Amino acid sequence: MGVFSVLRRRWQRLAVASVAFVLIAFSILSHRGDELFAQQHYPAAQHEFSSDTPLIWKHINSSTVRGGAFYIPPEWLSPSTPRPTTMIEAARLVSQLTNIKNTTHLIDNTEIPLVAHQTWKNTHVDTWPDLIRNSVERWMQTVMDTPMAYFLWNDDGIMEFLEEYEPEFIDHFSALPRMVEKSDIFRILVCKYIGGVYGDVDTRPIRSPATWIEKSDLKPWRDNATNILYNSTKPVRAIFGIEADCPPDTDTYWRMGYTNPVQLTQWALASSPGHPALTWFMQKLYSIIDEVASHHGGNLTTPQAYEELDYLEPLIFTGPDAITVSLRSWLEDRIGLRWNALTGLHDGGKSKLADDIMILPITGFSPGRGVYGNMGSKPITHHDARLQHLAQGSWKGFDLRVEFGKVCRTFFGLCRDWPKS
């Protein structure tokens, strides 16, 4: 083949890629425009909110508590129990009420307290996007029906929480350039200290968390590659779900934008208070931030330190990749687990108890995926589905390089190491 033929074929490929990118970018921008319009379209009268989403109107919008809103089931409280007036007082009380030594307020077949945590900017539900408002209303309905305690933490509440439970981390936390990173870390900390279930505000529970773990989920399972049988008899003290489940010997996972063939989601998780795997995650995070500080004389407030922290990609620094790498190293060290053994591609997608950590199949926290990128995900009506993620992605800004990277990876198998967020 001549030089000109090679050049012509390369130019043809580039032209095709350029056209595809322009079309996709236009589609993305159009969609974002529609989404922003939808987010800014609110019912005109307050009574519409109170009738359409009465629970969040009553328990969140009317909250006078600085730092967010909380709900504790009345049946959990005795007449002599002092009623909390702050988020921290409520957190302390709920911790006492759900102490495993003297409570039945636990997720079935686990030692995880029946407490739900979420985060959002404010408690003014009339300013929330429709999707967020409807999703949190679903959570509140589930909370009432279960019953379980509920916390919605805003930015002030998060800082008050840190001041109470991990004050030595405040400088590190404040130095982070993105709110999404702070949210990623807070969900780990609130489960570490209070325990319970964390769910992003763009998730909706399909089943009450009280029923998420059944006796059938506790059955022994076998690594299909090593034939090792895992038969833990420990009580379940943490729950994570798979969001990516791809054959490890192919390029499928990274072409889809994941960094691991078997990757955990972080839009939902659950834990007993004090789980050492969460402490392990925080220790790794401390070491990364301390390393950045060491480059700048221990000072994280300099523009140079900010720039170095800003360079870290959220998905890898604090997001799904970070929690996956942390849990993988924890379980490898603890029980010698081969991480890719957690795949559901060979057994139809079964829950797997590794030590005291339950790993749900992709249907657990990511049901109803489409044909592309399905990875074994079953419909939201399937019994294995616990929670639905509606992928609001409100933390993401539009980045042309990121969007081009998606096209480049998906269609051409290139740009593997480009930023994904």
Summary of the structure (lengths in Angstrom):
residues: 421
radius of gyration: 22.7
end to end distance: 39.9
largest distance: 89.4
contacts: 1327
relative contact order: 0.12
helix: 48%
strand: 13%
